[in-house]
Amino acid sequence: MAKTLQRLVATSNDPNQYFRLEWLKEKMQYRSPLRKFKVSLLAAMEELERVEIITAGRIGISGRGVEQAILTRA
């Protein structure tokens, strides 16, 4: 999962990147419930922070009320 996130972050020069959780779940072909996906996603974001690919990663709510991953590039 961290590898997929790393590839997504690398495709854009935007310092802050936003990805809908449902879209990420489908993109990664993750079949467990969304609550388990969130746990795995947070762990993957922590790993990317540890290796300094991103400086921050979190799950937030968009202006439209949709859950999204928010990643800040290093």
Gaussian input, Z-matrix of N, CA and C with variables (Angstrom, degrees):
# hf/3-21g

backbone

0 1
 N
 C     1     B1
 C     2     B2     1     A1
 N     3     B3     2     A2     1     D1
 C     4     B4     3     A3     2     D2
 C     5     B5     4     A4     3     D3
 N     6     B6     5     A5     4     D4
 C     7     B7     6     A6     5     D5
 C     8     B8     7     A7     6     D6
 N     9     B9     8     A8     7     D7
 C    10    B10     9     A9     8     D8
 C    11    B11    10    A10     9     D9
 N    12    B12    11    A11    10    D10
 C    13    B13    12    A12    11    D11
 C    14    B14    13    A13    12    D12
 N    15    B15    14    A14    13    D13
 C    16    B16    15    A15    14    D14
 C    17    B17    16    A16    15    D15
 N    18    B18    17    A17    16    D16
 C    19    B19    18    A18    17    D17
 C    20    B20    19    A19    18    D18
 N    21    B21    20    A20    19    D19
 C    22    B22    21    A21    20    D20
 C    23    B23    22    A22    21    D21
 N    24    B24    23    A23    22    D22
 C    25    B25    24    A24    23    D23
 C    26    B26    25    A25    24    D24
 N    27    B27    26    A26    25    D25
 C    28    B28    27    A27    26    D26
 C    29    B29    28    A28    27    D27
 N    30    B30    29    A29    28    D28
 C    31    B31    30    A30    29    D29
 C    32    B32    31    A31    30    D30
 N    33    B33    32    A32    31    D31
 C    34    B34    33    A33    32    D32
 C    35    B35    34    A34    33    D33
 N    36    B36    35    A35    34    D34
 C    37    B37    36    A36    35    D35
 C    38    B38    37    A37    36    D36
 N    39    B39    38    A38    37    D37
 C    40    B40    39    A39    38    D38
 C    41    B41    40    A40    39    D39
 N    42    B42    41    A41    40    D40
 C    43    B43    42    A42    41    D41
 C    44    B44    43    A43    42    D42
 N    45    B45    44    A44    43    D43
 C    46    B46    45    A45    44    D44
 C    47    B47    46    A46    45    D45
 N    48    B48    47    A47    46    D46
 C    49    B49    48    A48    47    D47
 C    50    B50    49    A49    48    D48
 N    51    B51    50    A50    49    D49
 C    52    B52    51    A51    50    D50
 C    53    B53    52    A52    51    D51
 N    54    B54    53    A53    52    D52
 C    55    B55    54    A54    53    D53
 C    56    B56    55    A55    54    D54
 N    57    B57    56    A56    55    D55
 C    58    B58    57    A57    56    D56
 C    59    B59    58    A58    57    D57
 N    60    B60    59    A59    58    D58
 C    61    B61    60    A60    59    D59
 C    62    B62    61    A61    60    D60
 N    63    B63    62    A62    61    D61
 C    64    B64    63    A63    62    D62
 C    65    B65    64    A64    63    D63
 N    66    B66    65    A65    64    D64
 C    67    B67    66    A66    65    D65
 C    68    B68    67    A67    66    D66
 N    69    B69    68    A68    67    D67
 C    70    B70    69    A69    68    D68
 C    71    B71    70    A70    69    D69
 N    72    B72    71    A71    70    D70
 C    73    B73    72    A72    71    D71
 C    74    B74    73    A73    72    D72
 N    75    B75    74    A74    73    D73
 C    76    B76    75    A75    74    D74
 C    77    B77    76    A76    75    D75
 N    78    B78    77    A77    76    D76
 C    79    B79    78    A78    77    D77
 C    80    B80    79    A79    78    D78
 N    81    B81    80    A80    79    D79
 C    82    B82    81    A81    80    D80
 C    83    B83    82    A82    81    D81
 N    84    B84    83    A83    82    D82
 C    85    B85    84    A84    83    D83
 C    86    B86    85    A85    84    D84
 N    87    B87    86    A86    85    D85
 C    88    B88    87    A87    86    D86
 C    89    B89    88    A88    87    D87
 N    90    B90    89    A89    88    D88
 C    91    B91    90    A90    89    D89
 C    92    B92    91    A91    90    D90
 N    93    B93    92    A92    91    D91
 C    94    B94    93    A93    92    D92
 C    95    B95    94    A94    93    D93
 N    96    B96    95    A95    94    D94
 C    97    B97    96    A96    95    D95
 C    98    B98    97    A97    96    D96
 N    99    B99    98    A98    97    D97
 C   100   B100    99    A99    98    D98
 C   101   B101   100   A100    99    D99
 N   102   B102   101   A101   100   D100
 C   103   B103   102   A102   101   D101
 C   104   B104   103   A103   102   D102
 N   105   B105   104   A104   103   D103
 C   106   B106   105   A105   104   D104
 C   107   B107   106   A106   105   D105
 N   108   B108   107   A107   106   D106
 C   109   B109   108   A108   107   D107
 C   110   B110   109   A109   108   D108
 N   111   B111   110   A110   109   D109
 C   112   B112   111   A111   110   D110
 C   113   B113   112   A112   111   D111
 N   114   B114   113   A113   112   D112
 C   115   B115   114   A114   113   D113
 C   116   B116   115   A115   114   D114
 N   117   B117   116   A116   115   D115
 C   118   B118   117   A117   116   D116
 C   119   B119   118   A118   117   D117
 N   120   B120   119   A119   118   D118
 C   121   B121   120   A120   119   D119
 C   122   B122   121   A121   120   D120
 N   123   B123   122   A122   121   D121
 C   124   B124   123   A123   122   D122
 C   125   B125   124   A124   123   D123
 N   126   B126   125   A125   124   D124
 C   127   B127   126   A126   125   D125
 C   128   B128   127   A127   126   D126
 N   129   B129   128   A128   127   D127
 C   130   B130   129   A129   128   D128
 C   131   B131   130   A130   129   D129
 N   132   B132   131   A131   130   D130
 C   133   B133   132   A132   131   D131
 C   134   B134   133   A133   132   D132
 N   135   B135   134   A134   133   D133
 C   136   B136   135   A135   134   D134
 C   137   B137   136   A136   135   D135
 N   138   B138   137   A137   136   D136
 C   139   B139   138   A138   137   D137
 C   140   B140   139   A139   138   D138
 N   141   B141   140   A140   139   D139
 C   142   B142   141   A141   140   D140
 C   143   B143   142   A142   141   D141
 N   144   B144   143   A143   142   D142
 C   145   B145   144   A144   143   D143
 C   146   B146   145   A145   144   D144
 N   147   B147   146   A146   145   D145
 C   148   B148   147   A147   146   D146
 C   149   B149   148   A148   147   D147
 N   150   B150   149   A149   148   D148
 C   151   B151   150   A150   149   D149
 C   152   B152   151   A151   150   D150
 N   153   B153   152   A152   151   D151
 C   154   B154   153   A153   152   D152
 C   155   B155   154   A154   153   D153
 N   156   B156   155   A155   154   D154
 C   157   B157   156   A156   155   D155
 C   158   B158   157   A157   156   D156
 N   159   B159   158   A158   157   D157
 C   160   B160   159   A159   158   D158
 C   161   B161   160   A160   159   D159
 N   162   B162   161   A161   160   D160
 C   163   B163   162   A162   161   D161
 C   164   B164   163   A163   162   D162
 N   165   B165   164   A164   163   D163
 C   166   B166   165   A165   164   D164
 C   167   B167   166   A166   165   D165
 N   168   B168   167   A167   166   D166
 C   169   B169   168   A168   167   D167
 C   170   B170   169   A169   168   D168
 N   171   B171   170   A170   169   D169
 C   172   B172   171   A171   170   D170
 C   173   B173   172   A172   171   D171
 N   174   B174   173   A173   172   D172
 C   175   B175   174   A174   173   D173
 C   176   B176   175   A175   174   D174
 N   177   B177   176   A176   175   D175
 C   178   B178   177   A177   176   D176
 C   179   B179   178   A178   177   D177
 N   180   B180   179   A179   178   D178
 C   181   B181   180   A180   179   D179
 C   182   B182   181   A181   180   D180
 N   183   B183   182   A182   181   D181
 C   184   B184   183   A183   182   D182
 C   185   B185   184   A184   183   D183
 N   186   B186   185   A185   184   D184
 C   187   B187   186   A186   185   D185
 C   188   B188   187   A187   186   D186
 N   189   B189   188   A188   187   D187
 C   190   B190   189   A189   188   D188
 C   191   B191   190   A190   189   D189
 N   192   B192   191   A191   190   D190
 C   193   B193   192   A192   191   D191
 C   194   B194   193   A193   192   D192
 N   195   B195   194   A194   193   D193
 C   196   B196   195   A195   194   D194
 C   197   B197   196   A196   195   D195
 N   198   B198   197   A197   196   D196
 C   199   B199   198   A198   197   D197
 C   200   B200   199   A199   198   D198
 N   201   B201   200   A200   199   D199
 C   202   B202   201   A201   200   D200
 C   203   B203   202   A202   201   D201
 N   204   B204   203   A203   202   D202
 C   205   B205   204   A204   203   D203
 C   206   B206   205   A205   204   D204
 N   207   B207   206   A206   205   D205
 C   208   B208   207   A207   206   D206
 C   209   B209   208   A208   207   D207
 N   210   B210   209   A209   208   D208
 C   211   B211   210   A210   209   D209
 C   212   B212   211   A211   210   D210
 N   213   B213   212   A212   211   D211
 C   214   B214   213   A213   212   D212
 C   215   B215   214   A214   213   D213
 N   216   B216   215   A215   214   D214
 C   217   B217   216   A216   215   D215
 C   218   B218   217   A217   216   D216
 N   219   B219   218   A218   217   D217
 C   220   B220   219   A219   218   D218
 C   221   B221   220   A220   219   D219

   B1=1.4455
   B2=1.5332
   B3=1.3157
   B4=1.4646
   B5=1.5211
   B6=1.3161
   B7=1.4660
   B8=1.5318
   B9=1.3207
   B10=1.4660
   B11=1.5220
   B12=1.3272
   B13=1.4667
   B14=1.5271
   B15=1.3194
   B16=1.4570
   B17=1.5266
   B18=1.3186
   B19=1.4665
   B20=1.5202
   B21=1.3276
   B22=1.4646
   B23=1.5241
   B24=1.3078
   B25=1.4630
   B26=1.5233
   B27=1.3142
   B28=1.4669
   B29=1.5230
   B30=1.3185
   B31=1.4635
   B32=1.5231
   B33=1.3230
   B34=1.4584
   B35=1.5231
   B36=1.3192
   B37=1.4613
   B38=1.5241
   B39=1.3402
   B40=1.4628
   B41=1.5252
   B42=1.3329
   B43=1.4733
   B44=1.5363
   B45=1.3218
   B46=1.4674
   B47=1.5209
   B48=1.3209
   B49=1.4544
   B50=1.5151
   B51=1.3308
   B52=1.4628
   B53=1.5284
   B54=1.3323
   B55=1.4566
   B56=1.5242
   B57=1.3368
   B58=1.4690
   B59=1.5218
   B60=1.3297
   B61=1.4599
   B62=1.5173
   B63=1.3147
   B64=1.4650
   B65=1.5239
   B66=1.3395
   B67=1.4552
   B68=1.5304
   B69=1.3373
   B70=1.4646
   B71=1.5225
   B72=1.3073
   B73=1.4652
   B74=1.5257
   B75=1.3057
   B76=1.4657
   B77=1.5249
   B78=1.3247
   B79=1.4690
   B80=1.5296
   B81=1.3257
   B82=1.4665
   B83=1.5260
   B84=1.3326
   B85=1.4648
   B86=1.5308
   B87=1.3192
   B88=1.4579
   B89=1.5221
   B90=1.3064
   B91=1.4660
   B92=1.5234
   B93=1.3246
   B94=1.4641
   B95=1.5252
   B96=1.3259
   B97=1.4740
   B98=1.5324
   B99=1.3209
   B100=1.4632
   B101=1.5246
   B102=1.3187
   B103=1.4733
   B104=1.5232
   B105=1.3294
   B106=1.4676
   B107=1.5253
   B108=1.3236
   B109=1.4603
   B110=1.5231
   B111=1.3318
   B112=1.4633
   B113=1.5213
   B114=1.3208
   B115=1.4625
   B116=1.5326
   B117=1.3252
   B118=1.4619
   B119=1.5292
   B120=1.3123
   B121=1.4577
   B122=1.5292
   B123=1.3140
   B124=1.4631
   B125=1.5227
   B126=1.3298
   B127=1.4638
   B128=1.5319
   B129=1.3212
   B130=1.4693
   B131=1.5296
   B132=1.3351
   B133=1.4601
   B134=1.5308
   B135=1.3246
   B136=1.4663
   B137=1.5281
   B138=1.3219
   B139=1.4618
   B140=1.5226
   B141=1.3238
   B142=1.4644
   B143=1.5284
   B144=1.3169
   B145=1.4643
   B146=1.5254
   B147=1.3143
   B148=1.4611
   B149=1.5290
   B150=1.3226
   B151=1.4694
   B152=1.5362
   B153=1.3142
   B154=1.4634
   B155=1.5337
   B156=1.3479
   B157=1.4702
   B158=1.5268
   B159=1.3348
   B160=1.4705
   B161=1.5284
   B162=1.3270
   B163=1.4631
   B164=1.5254
   B165=1.3270
   B166=1.4622
   B167=1.5248
   B168=1.3032
   B169=1.4551
   B170=1.5123
   B171=1.3210
   B172=1.4641
   B173=1.5172
   B174=1.3195
   B175=1.4580
   B176=1.5191
   B177=1.3241
   B178=1.4522
   B179=1.5169
   B180=1.3162
   B181=1.4591
   B182=1.5275
   B183=1.3281
   B184=1.4658
   B185=1.5251
   B186=1.3099
   B187=1.4572
   B188=1.5186
   B189=1.3231
   B190=1.4653
   B191=1.5271
   B192=1.3209
   B193=1.4569
   B194=1.5230
   B195=1.3276
   B196=1.4631
   B197=1.5307
   B198=1.3312
   B199=1.4585
   B200=1.5270
   B201=1.3589
   B202=1.4366
   B203=1.5302
   B204=1.3186
   B205=1.4584
   B206=1.5240
   B207=1.3089
   B208=1.4505
   B209=1.5267
   B210=1.3268
   B211=1.4531
   B212=1.5148
   B213=1.3275
   B214=1.4461
   B215=1.5212
   B216=1.3209
   B217=1.4768
   B218=1.5097
   B219=1.3249
   B220=1.4700
   B221=1.5099
   A1=110.08
   A2=116.88
   A3=120.24
   A4=110.73
   A5=116.58
   A6=120.94
   A7=110.45
   A8=117.31
   A9=121.06
   A10=110.66
   A11=116.95
   A12=120.43
   A13=110.59
   A14=116.56
   A15=120.42
   A16=110.54
   A17=117.20
   A18=121.06
   A19=111.49
   A20=116.67
   A21=119.86
   A22=111.23
   A23=116.98
   A24=121.40
   A25=110.10
   A26=116.42
   A27=120.31
   A28=113.32
   A29=118.45
   A30=120.63
   A31=114.01
   A32=117.67
   A33=120.59
   A34=110.12
   A35=116.29
   A36=121.03
   A37=112.62
   A38=116.87
   A39=119.75
   A40=109.55
   A41=117.48
   A42=119.26
   A43=112.52
   A44=117.30
   A45=121.70
   A46=108.40
   A47=114.87
   A48=119.73
   A49=109.19
   A50=115.87
   A51=122.51
   A52=109.05
   A53=115.77
   A54=121.30
   A55=108.93
   A56=116.31
   A57=120.15
   A58=109.05
   A59=116.75
   A60=121.05
   A61=112.01
   A62=117.54
   A63=120.11
   A64=111.05
   A65=116.64
   A66=120.54
   A67=110.55
   A68=116.40
   A69=120.42
   A70=111.38
   A71=115.99
   A72=120.88
   A73=110.28
   A74=116.01
   A75=120.60
   A76=111.02
   A77=116.82
   A78=121.96
   A79=111.07
   A80=116.02
   A81=121.11
   A82=112.43
   A83=115.93
   A84=122.58
   A85=111.46
   A86=115.22
   A87=122.72
   A88=107.98
   A89=117.86
   A90=121.30
   A91=115.10
   A92=118.30
   A93=120.48
   A94=109.69
   A95=117.53
   A96=120.60
   A97=112.25
   A98=115.53
   A99=121.90
   A100=111.80
   A101=118.19
   A102=120.02
   A103=110.96
   A104=118.17
   A105=121.27
   A106=110.36
   A107=116.58
   A108=120.54
   A109=110.30
   A110=117.17
   A111=121.42
   A112=111.13
   A113=117.18
   A114=121.45
   A115=109.76
   A116=116.41
   A117=121.23
   A118=111.27
   A119=116.62
   A120=121.24
   A121=110.88
   A122=116.64
   A123=120.15
   A124=111.07
   A125=117.21
   A126=121.24
   A127=110.52
   A128=116.83
   A129=120.86
   A130=110.70
   A131=117.10
   A132=120.44
   A133=110.64
   A134=117.40
   A135=120.73
   A136=110.63
   A137=116.87
   A138=120.97
   A139=110.88
   A140=117.51
   A141=120.56
   A142=111.64
   A143=116.96
   A144=120.38
   A145=110.12
   A146=116.66
   A147=121.54
   A148=111.14
   A149=116.90
   A150=120.63
   A151=112.11
   A152=116.56
   A153=124.90
   A154=114.26
   A155=115.68
   A156=120.97
   A157=107.91
   A158=115.90
   A159=122.14
   A160=107.94
   A161=115.88
   A162=119.27
   A163=111.26
   A164=116.28
   A165=119.74
   A166=109.60
   A167=115.75
   A168=121.99
   A169=108.88
   A170=115.24
   A171=118.94
   A172=109.62
   A173=115.00
   A174=121.49
   A175=106.80
   A176=116.73
   A177=121.66
   A178=110.86
   A179=114.85
   A180=122.11
   A181=108.31
   A182=116.05
   A183=120.18
   A184=109.94
   A185=116.00
   A186=121.54
   A187=112.25
   A188=116.75
   A189=121.87
   A190=112.35
   A191=116.64
   A192=120.25
   A193=114.58
   A194=116.91
   A195=121.82
   A196=108.79
   A197=116.76
   A198=120.16
   A199=109.53
   A200=114.69
   A201=119.01
   A202=110.61
   A203=114.99
   A204=121.57
   A205=106.93
   A206=116.25
   A207=121.79
   A208=107.26
   A209=116.01
   A210=121.77
   A211=109.85
   A212=117.55
   A213=122.71
   A214=107.86
   A215=115.91
   A216=120.96
   A217=111.79
   A218=115.18
   A219=121.26
   A220=109.98
   D1=-40.47
   D2=179.03
   D3=-62.89
   D4=-36.99
   D5=179.64
   D6=-64.55
   D7=-41.25
   D8=177.91
   D9=-64.26
   D10=-43.40
   D11=177.66
   D12=-62.92
   D13=-40.30
   D14=179.10
   D15=-60.00
   D16=-42.61
   D17=178.44
   D18=-64.30
   D19=-40.85
   D20=178.91
   D21=-63.57
   D22=-44.01
   D23=-179.42
   D24=-64.12
   D25=-37.27
   D26=-177.11
   D27=-70.49
   D28=-17.72
   D29=-176.63
   D30=-81.55
   D31=-5.40
   D32=-177.82
   D33=-137.23
   D34=146.84
   D35=176.90
   D36=-91.83
   D37=-0.63
   D38=179.53
   D39=-62.52
   D40=133.47
   D41=-179.93
   D42=-66.63
   D43=-36.06
   D44=176.75
   D45=-113.37
   D46=129.27
   D47=-178.51
   D48=-124.72
   D49=140.60
   D50=-174.71
   D51=-124.32
   D52=131.62
   D53=179.14
   D54=-135.68
   D55=126.37
   D56=177.39
   D57=-62.81
   D58=138.18
   D59=-178.50
   D60=-62.10
   D61=-41.08
   D62=179.42
   D63=-62.50
   D64=-39.64
   D65=178.78
   D66=-65.69
   D67=-44.66
   D68=178.47
   D69=-61.75
   D70=-42.84
   D71=-179.43
   D72=-59.89
   D73=-44.22
   D74=178.62
   D75=-68.17
   D76=-43.68
   D77=-179.88
   D78=-58.87
   D79=-39.20
   D80=-178.33
   D81=-87.10
   D82=-0.58
   D83=-179.31
   D84=53.93
   D85=43.59
   D86=-179.60
   D87=-86.71
   D88=122.86
   D89=-172.86
   D90=-102.97
   D91=-8.30
   D92=178.00
   D93=-75.42
   D94=169.98
   D95=179.16
   D96=-61.30
   D97=157.83
   D98=-177.64
   D99=-57.79
   D100=-36.11
   D101=-179.03
   D102=-63.18
   D103=-37.42
   D104=177.28
   D105=-73.38
   D106=-34.54
   D107=177.21
   D108=-61.67
   D109=-41.53
   D110=-179.97
   D111=-60.42
   D112=-42.19
   D113=179.65
   D114=-61.93
   D115=-46.51
   D116=179.29
   D117=-65.47
   D118=-39.05
   D119=179.87
   D120=-64.51
   D121=-43.81
   D122=178.18
   D123=-61.92
   D124=-40.04
   D125=177.67
   D126=-63.57
   D127=-40.79
   D128=178.74
   D129=-65.76
   D130=-40.03
   D131=178.33
   D132=-65.90
   D133=-38.34
   D134=176.82
   D135=-62.23
   D136=-39.45
   D137=178.14
   D138=-64.38
   D139=-42.32
   D140=178.24
   D141=-65.90
   D142=-32.72
   D143=174.23
   D144=-67.66
   D145=-41.20
   D146=-178.12
   D147=-61.59
   D148=-41.06
   D149=-179.29
   D150=-90.98
   D151=8.18
   D152=173.08
   D153=62.81
   D154=36.04
   D155=171.20
   D156=-81.54
   D157=-40.28
   D158=175.83
   D159=-124.34
   D160=157.71
   D161=176.67
   D162=-96.54
   D163=-22.42
   D164=179.48
   D165=-155.93
   D166=144.61
   D167=175.27
   D168=-145.17
   D169=134.56
   D170=179.64
   D171=-155.07
   D172=168.69
   D173=174.85
   D174=-107.65
   D175=129.94
   D176=-179.23
   D177=-138.23
   D178=-175.40
   D179=179.77
   D180=-113.50
   D181=131.10
   D182=178.79
   D183=-74.97
   D184=173.40
   D185=177.50
   D186=-62.44
   D187=-22.23
   D188=179.00
   D189=-92.89
   D190=3.99
   D191=177.21
   D192=83.80
   D193=19.14
   D194=-178.65
   D195=-103.04
   D196=135.96
   D197=178.30
   D198=-70.15
   D199=138.77
   D200=-178.34
   D201=-146.49
   D202=154.71
   D203=172.62
   D204=-89.25
   D205=134.81
   D206=179.76
   D207=-119.54
   D208=117.30
   D209=-176.63
   D210=-118.65
   D211=133.62
   D212=177.61
   D213=-111.02
   D214=120.39
   D215=-178.86
   D216=-65.49
   D217=150.31
   D218=176.94
   D219=-81.33

